[in-house]
């Protein structure tokens, strides 16, 4: 008898977001956007101050 594979945990669910296969990818994208916005705010505040 072959044992049935365990059910995937809720953390392994697909995010159902186009272009992303895992939640880790979504989190990295959001964090990357945040870093870019902070850098742009710093640059613009120096440029326009």
N, CA, C and O atoms as CSV, one atom per row, in Angstrom:
chain,resi,resn,atom,element,x,y,z
A,1,UNK,N,N,0.829,-1.199,0.000
A,1,UNK,CA,C,0.000,0.000,0.000
A,1,UNK,C,C,0.868,1.256,0.000
A,1,UNK,O,O,1.840,1.366,0.748
A,2,UNK,N,N,0.499,2.168,-0.834
A,2,UNK,CA,C,1.190,3.448,-0.868
A,2,UNK,C,C,0.472,4.427,0.047
A,2,UNK,O,O,-0.741,4.606,-0.071
A,3,UNK,N,N,1.203,5.066,0.961
A,3,UNK,CA,C,0.545,6.064,1.810
A,3,UNK,C,C,0.174,7.287,0.970
A,3,UNK,O,O,0.876,7.642,0.024
A,4,UNK,N,N,-0.920,7.910,1.327
A,4,UNK,CA,C,-1.347,9.108,0.608
A,4,UNK,C,C,-0.450,10.272,1.016
A,4,UNK,O,O,-0.056,10.365,2.178
A,5,UNK,N,N,-0.122,11.158,0.083
A,5,UNK,CA,C,0.723,12.305,0.438
A,5,UNK,C,C,-0.033,13.229,1.389
A,5,UNK,O,O,-1.256,13.345,1.314
A,6,UNK,N,N,0.699,13.880,2.273
A,6,UNK,CA,C,0.028,14.788,3.212
A,6,UNK,C,C,-0.582,15.975,2.483
A,6,UNK,O,O,-0.090,16.405,1.440
A,7,UNK,N,N,-1.642,16.484,3.042
A,7,UNK,CA,C,-2.285,17.674,2.470
A,7,UNK,C,C,-1.330,18.849,2.572
A,7,UNK,O,O,-0.626,18.987,3.573
A,8,UNK,N,N,-1.293,19.703,1.549
A,8,UNK,CA,C,-0.411,20.870,1.640
A,8,UNK,C,C,-0.882,21.795,2.751
A,8,UNK,O,O,-2.078,21.977,2.977
A,9,UNK,N,N,0.091,22.368,3.432
A,9,UNK,CA,C,-0.266,23.294,4.508
A,9,UNK,C,C,-0.828,24.586,3.916
A,9,UNK,O,O,-0.599,24.868,2.740
A,10,UNK,N,N,-1.544,25.360,4.691
A,10,UNK,CA,C,-2.103,26.620,4.164
A,10,UNK,C,C,-1.035,27.595,3.700
A,10,UNK,O,O,-1.321,28.476,2.889
A,11,UNK,N,N,0.197,27.456,4.198
A,11,UNK,CA,C,1.272,28.371,3.812
A,11,UNK,C,C,1.779,28.079,2.403
A,11,UNK,O,O,2.465,28.909,1.807
A,12,UNK,N,N,1.445,26.902,1.865
A,12,UNK,CA,C,1.921,26.521,0.543
A,12,UNK,C,C,0.925,26.861,-0.559
A,12,UNK,O,O,1.123,26.454,-1.704
A,13,UNK,N,N,-0.124,27.585,-0.248
A,13,UNK,CA,C,-1.133,27.903,-1.253
A,13,UNK,C,C,-0.591,28.898,-2.268
A,13,UNK,O,O,0.226,29.757,-1.938
A,14,UNK,N,N,-1.049,28.772,-3.486
A,14,UNK,CA,C,-0.693,29.717,-4.530
A,14,UNK,C,C,-1.388,31.044,-4.242
A,14,UNK,O,O,-2.533,31.049,-3.791
A,15,UNK,N,N,-0.717,32.176,-4.495
A,15,UNK,CA,C,-1.315,33.469,-4.166
A,15,UNK,C,C,-2.407,33.922,-5.133
A,15,UNK,O,O,-3.087,34.912,-4.861
A,16,UNK,N,N,-2.593,33.215,-6.270
A,16,UNK,CA,C,-3.581,33.607,-7.279
A,16,UNK,C,C,-3.363,35.033,-7.772
A,16,UNK,O,O,-4.323,35.744,-8.069
A,17,UNK,N,N,-2.110,35.447,-7.858
A,17,UNK,CA,C,-1.737,36.757,-8.380
A,17,UNK,C,C,-0.966,36.509,-9.670
A,17,UNK,O,O,0.007,35.756,-9.663
A,18,UNK,N,N,-1.377,37.123,-10.776
A,18,UNK,CA,C,-0.670,36.877,-12.044
A,18,UNK,C,C,0.811,37.251,-11.943
A,18,UNK,O,O,1.155,38.324,-11.448
A,19,UNK,N,N,1.672,36.367,-12.409
A,19,UNK,CA,C,3.101,36.632,-12.415
A,19,UNK,C,C,3.838,36.139,-11.192
A,19,UNK,O,O,5.067,36.195,-11.159
A,20,UNK,N,N,3.133,35.660,-10.188
A,20,UNK,CA,C,3.771,35.188,-8.963
A,20,UNK,C,C,3.339,33.758,-8.685
A,20,UNK,O,O,2.150,33.438,-8.723
A,21,UNK,N,N,4.321,32.892,-8.403
A,21,UNK,CA,C,4.007,31.494,-8.114
A,21,UNK,C,C,3.913,31.218,-6.619
A,21,UNK,O,O,3.325,30.217,-6.210
A,22,UNK,N,N,4.490,32.100,-5.795
A,22,UNK,CA,C,4.484,31.863,-4.353
A,22,UNK,C,C,4.274,33.184,-3.619
A,22,UNK,O,O,4.444,34.267,-4.177
A,23,UNK,N,N,3.900,33.053,-2.354
A,23,UNK,CA,C,3.730,34.243,-1.532
A,23,UNK,C,C,5.064,34.926,-1.284
A,23,UNK,O,O,5.121,36.144,-1.112
A,24,UNK,N,N,6.137,34.143,-1.264
A,24,UNK,CA,C,7.455,34.739,-1.063
A,24,UNK,C,C,7.777,35.726,-2.180
A,24,UNK,O,O,8.343,36.790,-1.928
A,25,UNK,N,N,7.417,35.374,-3.416
A,25,UNK,CA,C,7.635,36.285,-4.532
A,25,UNK,C,C,6.833,37.571,-4.391
A,25,UNK,O,O,7.321,38.655,-4.713
A,26,UNK,N,N,5.607,37.445,-3.910
A,26,UNK,CA,C,4.764,38.632,-3.698
A,26,UNK,C,C,5.389,39.526,-2.634
A,26,UNK,O,O,5.479,40.741,-2.809
A,27,UNK,N,N,5.822,38.918,-1.526
A,27,UNK,CA,C,6.424,39.696,-0.440
A,27,UNK,C,C,7.707,40.386,-0.893
A,27,UNK,O,O,7.942,41.544,-0.547
A,28,UNK,N,N,8.538,39.684,-1.663
A,28,UNK,CA,C,9.779,40.293,-2.152
A,28,UNK,C,C,9.492,41.447,-3.104
A,28,UNK,O,O,10.192,42.460,-3.081
A,29,UNK,N,N,8.470,41.302,-3.941
A,29,UNK,CA,C,8.095,42.376,-4.856
A,29,UNK,C,C,7.619,43.612,-4.087
A,29,UNK,O,O,8.020,44.734,-4.397
A,30,UNK,N,N,6.772,43.403,-3.095
A,30,UNK,CA,C,6.259,44.529,-2.301
A,30,UNK,C,C,7.397,45.200,-1.535
A,30,UNK,O,O,7.470,46.428,-1.481
A,31,UNK,N,N,8.274,44.407,-0.951
A,31,UNK,CA,C,9.410,44.977,-0.227
A,31,UNK,C,C,10.326,45.752,-1.167
A,31,UNK,O,O,10.811,46.828,-0.818
A,32,UNK,N,N,10.564,45.207,-2.361
A,32,UNK,CA,C,11.389,45.901,-3.347
A,32,UNK,C,C,10.777,47.229,-3.768
A,32,UNK,O,O,11.487,48.225,-3.910
A,33,UNK,N,N,9.448,47.248,-3.968
A,33,UNK,CA,C,8.769,48.509,-4.316
A,33,UNK,C,C,8.902,49.518,-3.193
A,33,UNK,O,O,9.104,50.706,-3.446
A,34,UNK,N,N,8.790,49.058,-1.949
A,34,UNK,CA,C,8.930,49.944,-0.792
A,34,UNK,C,C,10.334,50.562,-0.765
A,34,UNK,O,O,10.485,51.763,-0.541
A,35,UNK,N,N,11.347,49.742,-0.993
A,35,UNK,CA,C,12.725,50.243,-0.983
A,35,UNK,C,C,12.923,51.273,-2.091
A,35,UNK,O,O,13.561,52.302,-1.871
A,36,UNK,N,N,12.387,51.008,-3.273
A,36,UNK,CA,C,12.510,51.952,-4.388
A,36,UNK,C,C,11.824,53.274,-4.060
A,36,UNK,O,O,12.371,54.337,-4.352
A,37,UNK,N,N,10.647,53.229,-3.463
A,37,UNK,CA,C,9.925,54.456,-3.110
A,37,UNK,C,C,10.702,55.252,-2.070
A,37,UNK,O,O,10.787,56.475,-2.175
A,38,UNK,N,N,11.269,54.588,-1.070
A,38,UNK,CA,C,12.043,55.296,-0.045
A,38,UNK,C,C,13.273,55.951,-0.669
A,38,UNK,O,O,13.601,57.091,-0.341
A,39,UNK,N,N,13.951,55.242,-1.560
A,39,UNK,CA,C,15.127,55.823,-2.223
A,39,UNK,C,C,14.725,57.018,-3.077
A,39,UNK,O,O,15.399,58.048,-3.062
A,40,UNK,N,N,13.628,56.884,-3.825
A,40,UNK,CA,C,13.167,58.016,-4.641
A,40,UNK,C,C,12.772,59.209,-3.785
A,40,UNK,O,O,13.062,60.347,-4.151
A,41,UNK,N,N,12.119,58.976,-2.657
A,41,UNK,CA,C,11.771,60.083,-1.758
A,41,UNK,C,C,13.025,60.781,-1.244
A,41,UNK,O,O,13.057,62.009,-1.165
A,42,UNK,N,N,14.046,60.022,-0.898
A,42,UNK,CA,C,15.291,60.629,-0.429
A,42,UNK,C,C,15.953,61.456,-1.533
A,42,UNK,O,O,16.425,62.567,-1.291
A,43,UNK,N,N,15.983,60.899,-2.748
A,43,UNK,CA,C,16.604,61.636,-3.853
A,43,UNK,C,C,15.812,62.891,-4.200
A,43,UNK,O,O,16.401,63.953,-4.400
A,44,UNK,N,N,14.498,62.789,-4.275
A,44,UNK,CA,C,13.681,63.957,-4.619
A,44,UNK,C,C,13.741,65.017,-3.532
A,44,UNK,O,O,13.719,66.208,-3.841
A,45,UNK,N,N,13.815,64.618,-2.277
A,45,UNK,CA,C,13.892,65.621,-1.211
A,45,UNK,C,C,15.219,66.380,-1.279
A,45,UNK,O,O,15.269,67.569,-0.962
A,46,UNK,N,N,16.293,65.701,-1.692
A,46,UNK,CA,C,17.571,66.407,-1.869
A,46,UNK,C,C,17.534,67.314,-3.089
A,46,UNK,O,O,18.054,68.429,-3.057
A,47,UNK,N,N,16.920,66.837,-4.162
A,47,UNK,CA,C,16.912,67.578,-5.414
A,47,UNK,C,C,16.021,68.818,-5.332
A,47,UNK,O,O,16.401,69.888,-5.808
A,48,UNK,N,N,14.847,68.678,-4.737
A,48,UNK,CA,C,13.885,69.780,-4.710
A,48,UNK,C,C,13.958,70.629,-3.443
A,48,UNK,O,O,13.191,71.582,-3.307
A,49,UNK,N,N,14.852,70.311,-2.521
A,49,UNK,CA,C,14.943,71.074,-1.276
A,49,UNK,C,C,15.737,72.354,-1.472
A,49,UNK,O,O,15.914,73.122,-0.527
